[in-house]
Amino acid sequence: MPTYETILFGNGLTTSLFNRIRQQKLIRKSDEKLLKLNERVCSMIGAPVDSPNYRGILSLFGIFGRDIPNYQQIIDAQKAAKRVLTPFIPEIRKYGMEYFVGKHLFENSELDNPVKDNITFLYLFYNFWYREIEGSIITRPSVKDYLEEVGYEFSVQFKDILTLNFDLLLDNTFLRRPLSVQHIHGRFIEKLGKRGGRLAPPVL
């Protein structure tokens, strides 16, 4: 088997891995919907802040009860962000979150750009989605074994492994032999919520 110096992979690999997980029937049919990032992000945008299902999302921001400092200010910021992002749900569903972010992140900065100002919320939702599938799908023995096999193939073929991804599919600490992957754009936060008394931003 040939050995190469470096490989750089992006979300194409993540999509491929998810497709293989489905094709090999490593998860139940009913769980496949959890792998759909865009649908999950849109459901989080559309969920009312005061709904029971939103409690897990609020934990992203270190909100575990009304007794935290600046509770109402944080809730108001959530509501404001959702008002801005909600009209764009059809666009996110149609083109995907990555396209949506890329389109609005580099729009003319001299103009008011409320979408760009709320991109942080999308990345926090993205982080939350990954933690959901990690807890319910990726940690399953059959899926972990498959990821171990893929990781091994990478390790014997490439010396340096770089990624544009935030996900930790091949370098997660729960794997027996996690890859040494360099995340160029950053990686998902391990524990969501507060860090050092501040609300945790996405790692970009």
C-alpha positions in Angstrom: 0.0 0.0 0.0 1.5 3.4 -1.0 2.3 6.0 1.7 1.7 9.7 1.1 3.0 12.7 3.0 -0.3 14.6 3.6 -4.1 14.3 3.1 -6.5 17.2 3.5 -10.2 16.2 3.8 -13.4 18.1 4.3 -17.1 17.4 4.7 -17.1 15.2 1.7 -15.5 12.6 3.9 -18.1 13.1 6.6 -20.9 12.7 4.1 -19.3 9.5 2.7 -18.9 8.0 6.2 -22.5 8.7 7.1 -23.6 7.1 3.8 -21.5 4.0 4.5 -23.0 3.9 8.1 -26.5 3.9 6.5 -25.6 1.4 3.7 -24.0 -1.1 6.1 -27.1 -0.8 8.3 -25.0 0.0 11.4 -27.9 2.1 12.7 -31.6 1.7 12.8 -33.7 3.2 10.0 -35.4 5.5 12.5 -32.1 7.0 13.5 -31.0 8.0 10.0 -32.9 11.3 10.3 -30.4 12.3 13.1 -27.6 12.5 10.5 -29.4 15.2 8.6 -27.6 18.4 9.7 -29.6 21.0 7.8 -32.9 19.7 9.0 -31.7 19.7 12.6 -30.3 23.2 12.4 -33.6 24.5 10.9 -35.6 22.8 13.6 -33.4 24.5 16.3 -33.9 27.9 14.6 -37.6 27.4 14.5 -38.1 26.1 18.0 -39.6 28.6 20.4 -37.2 29.7 23.1 -39.6 28.8 25.9 -40.4 25.3 24.6 -39.3 22.2 26.5 -37.3 21.0 23.5 -35.2 24.1 23.5 -33.7 23.4 27.0 -30.8 21.4 25.5 -30.1 24.2 23.0 -30.0 26.8 25.8 -27.4 24.6 27.5 -25.1 25.5 24.6 -25.0 29.0 26.1 -24.6 27.9 29.7 -28.2 28.5 30.5 -29.4 25.8 32.9 -31.9 27.9 34.9 -33.3 31.4 35.4 -30.9 32.1 38.3 -27.9 32.8 36.1 -26.7 36.4 35.7 -28.1 38.3 32.7 -30.7 35.5 32.0 -33.2 37.8 30.3 -30.6 39.5 28.3 -29.4 36.2 26.9 -32.9 35.0 26.2 -33.7 38.3 24.4 -30.5 37.8 22.3 -31.7 34.3 21.4 -35.1 35.5 20.3 -33.5 38.3 18.2 -31.2 35.9 16.5 -34.1 33.5 15.7 -36.2 36.4 14.3 -33.3 37.2 11.9 -32.6 33.6 10.9 -36.1 32.1 10.7 -37.0 33.7 7.2 -33.9 31.9 5.9 -34.9 28.4 6.9 -36.1 27.5 3.3 -32.7 28.6 2.0 -30.8 26.6 4.5 -33.0 23.5 3.8 -32.5 23.9 0.0 -28.8 24.7 -0.2 -27.4 23.6 3.1 -25.9 25.3 6.1 -22.4 25.5 4.7 -23.5 27.2 1.5 -25.7 29.6 3.5 -22.9 30.6 5.8 -20.4 31.0 3.0 -22.8 33.2 1.0 -23.6 35.6 3.9 -20.3 35.6 5.7 -18.5 37.3 2.8 -21.2 39.7 1.8 -20.3 43.4 1.6 -19.3 44.3 5.2 -20.1 48.0 4.6 -23.8 47.2 4.6 -25.9 46.1 7.5 -25.7 42.3 7.6 -27.8 40.9 10.4 -27.4 37.4 9.1 -23.6 37.7 9.4 -24.0 39.0 12.9 -25.8 35.8 13.9 -23.6 33.2 12.2 -22.3 32.3 15.7 -25.7 30.9 16.6 -25.6 28.6 13.5 -22.2 27.3 14.5 -23.4 26.6 18.0 -26.4 24.8 16.6 -24.0 22.9 14.4 -21.9 21.9 17.4 -25.0 20.8 19.3 -26.1 18.7 16.4 -22.8 16.9 16.3 -22.9 16.2 20.1 -26.4 14.7 19.6 -25.3 12.3 16.9 -22.2 11.5 18.9 -24.2 10.5 21.9 -26.8 8.5 20.1 -25.0 7.1 17.0 -21.3 7.5 16.8 -20.6 5.9 20.2 -22.4 2.6 19.2 -20.0 -0.3 19.1 -20.7 -1.2 15.4 -20.2 2.4 14.3 -17.0 2.9 16.5 -15.6 -0.3 15.0 -16.2 1.0 11.5 -14.6 4.3 12.3 -11.6 2.5 13.8 -11.2 0.6 10.4 -11.3 3.9 8.4 -8.9 5.6 10.8 -6.4 2.7 10.5 -6.5 2.9 6.7 -5.7 6.6 7.0 -2.9 6.1 9.5 -1.0 3.6 7.4 -1.3 5.7 4.2 -0.7 9.2 5.3 1.9 10.9 7.6 0.1 14.2 8.1 -3.7 14.3 8.3 -5.4 17.7 8.0 -9.1 18.6 7.9 -11.3 21.5 7.2 -14.0 19.8 9.4 -15.1 20.7 12.9 -16.3 17.1 13.6 -14.1 14.6 15.5 -15.3 11.5 13.7 -11.8 10.0 13.2 -9.9 11.7 16.1 -12.4 11.4 19.0 -10.9 10.5 22.3 -13.3 7.6 22.8 -11.7 5.7 19.9 -9.2 3.1 20.9 -6.6 4.5 18.4 -7.7 8.0 17.4 -6.0 9.7 14.5 -3.8 12.6 15.0 -5.8 15.1 13.0 -4.9 18.8 12.6 -8.1 20.9 12.4 -7.3 23.9 10.2 -10.5 25.9 11.0 -11.0 24.7 14.5 -12.9 21.8 16.2 -16.2 21.4 18.0 -16.2 22.2 21.7 -16.0 19.1 23.8 -18.3 20.4 26.6 -20.9 22.9 25.7 -21.8 25.7 28.0 -19.7 28.1 30.0 -15.9 28.3 29.8 -14.1 30.5 32.3 -17.4 32.2 33.2 -18.1 33.2 29.6 -20.5 31.8 27.1 -18.5 29.5 24.9 -18.2 30.7 21.3 -17.7 28.4 18.4 -14.0 27.5 17.7 -13.3 29.1 14.3 
